[in-house]
Amino acid sequence: MNTWNRREVLALAGALSIPALAGCLGSLGNGGSTVTPGLLASDLARDTDPAVDTDTLREQVRANTAFALDLHHNRVAAKPGENLFVSPLSISLAMAMVWAGARGDTEAQIAETLHYVEDQADLHPTFNRLDLAIDTPADAEDESFRLDLVNALWGQSDYPFSEEYLDVIARNYGAGLRTLDFVAEPEPARVTINDWVADQTEDRIQDLLSPGTITDDTRLVGTNAVYFKAQWVNTFPEDATSQGTFTALDDAETQVPLMRQSELSVPYAEVDGAQAVELPYEGDAASMVVILPPEGEFESYEQNLDADALHGLFDALEPNEGRVVLPKFTFGSAVGLNQALKDLGMADAFDHDLADFSGMVEPGTPERLAIDDVVHQTFVAVDENGTEAAAATAVVVGTDSAPMDPFEFVADRPFLFAIRHRETDSVLFLGRVVDAAAAQ
């Protein structure tokens, strides 16, 4: 067993794959040399049928949405004039693997910040059921829908990780602990992790961990990669797309490509002056819900949007026929979440004197672990054919419902959008477009 003379740190990386449309994002490459990781794995197989009832799953899904909106509001406050896009599910899953080793006040703060509604014994099986329900492995014969969720832990070789901790990770997240020598080879270890993320995301997310993120003090990196590619059930006719005026949040008017469909039969709702339209993807698993707040009230509506209101919009969607105008958009971001998570209530996890991750290591291990970095990278692209981003596909509602007045949904001003998994109602991605010209 190695003994470390300095204070150890735990690096957490939450990786999100949102592939770009062809030609939108070039290959960056990680550069540098890689190393072959070892494997420290539990003897337990993943539980592929966790005993979690539907009500418990639904409660945690709503709680995940509450965290998603907390994070969204925090980022809006930091960058009020920018387009934003995150995968709250990716962050929640990556953090849950780390939370499995947290204890005391650190455990309580992470649970409160991430809105975990259960204790350690119950939360991980719930996430396991959610992960299993959502993950749709690649099918070479069906290019219209794909959604992959992959978890991985990377640990310092010869470090005394707890067998109990490894059992929890194996049983609920299907992840063994890949071992690397961060002490002797921090840069090759960083490149190895980045290459794994790129491979899991079809090379759409590269250089997740920037130079210097991994050091000889790093002991654990938790990663979650999400890859999504889906085609609309009702594709937008390319010959109907033309330049139109989009009024940004600062009232600046620009010309952007607007996609158009008329006589479109899709779920639609109007609640408190806001319009919502659900655009289904092939496969009947997910959809994009686009929300257009009342004109002139985008900021106040966004600020007051909470989990109950968002799921209330989902519940209010009913079959209707109308016209949809939506800009094509493509954008991404790489963001450090340390300050956001501290602001939301989990400061102890980053404090070397207060953090308690003793559940990760064997009893008696003298070193103290603390989170060093939480990084998150996203990319989303929407065009006439569909979305490359993350999880979604919605059901096409039958036409035998009671007739309703046709709707007109014209997103030529700031709007919100969520990509959700329809079976679980889980919000996989959440974003805002406030400047369509910046998303071209």
HELIX and SHEET records of a PDB file:
HELIX    1   1 THR A   54  ALA A   78  1                                  25    
HELIX    2   2 PRO A   88  TRP A   99  1                                  12    
HELIX    3   3 GLY A  104  LEU A  114  1                                  11    
HELIX    4   4 GLN A  120  ILE A  134  1                                  15    
HELIX    5   5 GLU A  163  TYR A  173  1                                  11    
HELIX    6   6 PRO A  186  GLN A  200  1                                  15    
HELIX    7   7 GLU A  238  ALA A  240  5                                   3    
HELIX    8   8 PHE A  298  ASN A  304  1                                   7    
HELIX    9   9 ALA A  307  ALA A  316  1                                  10    
HELIX   10  10 ASN A  338  ASP A  343  1                                   6    
HELIX   11  11 ALA A  347  PHE A  350  5                                   4    
HELIX   12  12 SER A  358  MET A  360  5                                   3    
HELIX   13  13 ALA A  436  ALA A  439  5                                   4    
SHEET    1   A 7 GLY A  38  LEU A  40  0                                        
SHEET    2   A 7 LEU A 177  LEU A 180 -1                                        
SHEET    3   A 7 PHE A 145  GLN A 156  1                                        
SHEET    4   A 7 THR A 218  GLN A 231 -1                                        
SHEET    5   A 7 VAL A   9  ALA A  15  1                                        
SHEET    6   A 7 ILE A 371  VAL A 382  1                                        
SHEET    7   A 7 PHE A 329  GLY A 336 -1                                        
SHEET    1   B 5 GLY A  38  LEU A  40  0                                        
SHEET    2   B 5 LEU A 177  LEU A 180 -1                                        
SHEET    3   B 5 PHE A 145  GLN A 156  1                                        
SHEET    4   B 5 THR A 218  GLN A 231 -1                                        
SHEET    5   B 5 GLY A 386  ALA A 389 -1                                        
SHEET    1   C 7 LEU A  84  VAL A  86  0                                        
SHEET    2   C 7 SER A 426  VAL A 433 -1                                        
SHEET    3   C 7 PHE A 415  HIS A 421 -1                                        
SHEET    4   C 7 ALA A 286  LEU A 292 -1                                        
SHEET    5   C 7 ALA A 274  PRO A 280 -1                                        
SHEET    6   C 7 GLU A 253  VAL A 271 -1                                        
SHEET    7   C 7 SER A 242  THR A 247 -1                                        
SHEET    1   D 8 LEU A  84  VAL A  86  0                                        
SHEET    2   D 8 SER A 426  VAL A 433 -1                                        
SHEET    3   D 8 PHE A 415  HIS A 421 -1                                        
SHEET    4   D 8 ALA A 286  LEU A 292 -1                                        
SHEET    5   D 8 ALA A 274  PRO A 280 -1                                        
SHEET    6   D 8 GLU A 253  VAL A 271 -1                                        
SHEET    7   D 8 GLU A 318  PRO A 327 -1                                        
SHEET    8   D 8 PHE A 407  VAL A 410  1                                        
END                                                                             
